[in-house]
């Protein structure tokens, strides 16, 4: 489209998106494991919805009030770490580590690459 400022979506963007979806699943699983009965169901629904809202409003590429770099990267890593922490607290420490390490690397790489490309 002429005059459009649409960004091309590359392989790294697709992998970041998959990690974002996995993060939402991580919050849901942690919520389900941390609560009991109705509280488990409520946490499994509410936690990922809250995270998705924050991500969509402040961190997503098309967010109207997107946080500037480096605050955006810090917020993304904070949410990834919070999800991993909750998952570890729910008894899945290995899964939490297995998720956080590659997700942190990929999200950091994408954010820094995106920032660097806008600066040049």
N, C-alpha and C positions, 0 to 999 in steps of 0.2 A: 504494500500500500504506500503510495506516494505521500510524503509529509508525515508519516506515522513514526512514532519513536518506539515502536515495538522492538524488544530485544529478541535476538535469536536464542532459542533454547538449545543448549548443547548437552553432551553426555553428562558433564559434571552437574548441570542443573537438574537433570533427571535423577541422578543419584542422590542429590541433596533432597529432592522432593520425596524420594523413597524413605530416606532417613527421617524426614519430618512426619511421614505417615507412621513409621515405626515408633517414633516418639509418642505419638498419640495413643498407639496401641500399648506402649509401655505404661503410660499413665492409667489406662483402663485396667490393665492386668494388675498393676500395683494397687489401684483402688479396690478392685475385687478381692484381692488377697488381704488387704489391711482391714477391711470392714467385716462385719458379720451380718448375714441375712439381708434385711432391707438396706442397711448402711452400706454393705458391699456393692449392691446394685446401684445405689445412689452415687457412691464414689466412682464406680466404674463408668458412669455416664457423665457426671459433673466435672471430674478432673480433666478429661480430654477436651470437653467442650470449653472450659475456661482457658486452657492452653491454646486451643484453636482460635478462640476469640482474640487473645492477646497477640498471637502470631499474625493473624489476619489484619488486625488494626494497626499494629506498630512495626512488624518485622517483614511482612510479605513484600515482594518486589513491587506490587501495585498498591500498597497501602497508601492512603491519602496523607496520613501523618506518620510517615516512616521515620524511625529513629535514624539519626546520622551515624556514620562510621566514626569512631570505634564502639559507640554505645550499642549499636545494633548487634555487633559481634558478641559483645559481653552479655547482652540479654539472651541471645540465642544459646550461647554456651551455658548460661545460667539455667535456662529451661531444660537443656539436655542433661545437665548435672542434677537438677531437681528430680527429673524423671528417673535417672539412674539411682539416685539416693533413695527415692521411694521404693523402687524395685528391690534394692538391696535390703531395705528395712522390711520388706515383705518376704524376705528369705531367698531371693534369687540374685545373690551377689555376683555369681559368675556371669549370668545373663546381663546384669547391669554393666559390668566391666566390658563384656564382649560387645555391648551396644555403644557405650559412651566413647570408648577409645576411637574406633573408626568414624563414628558420627562426628566427634569433635574435630578430627583431622579433616574430614571432607567439608564440613560446614566452614571451618576456618579457612581452608584453601579457597573455597568458592567466594567467601566474603572478601578476602584479601585480593583475589584475582579480579573480582568485580570492581572493587575500589580502585585498584591499580589501572584497570582499563579506562575508567572514567577520568583519571588524572592525566592520562597521556593524550 
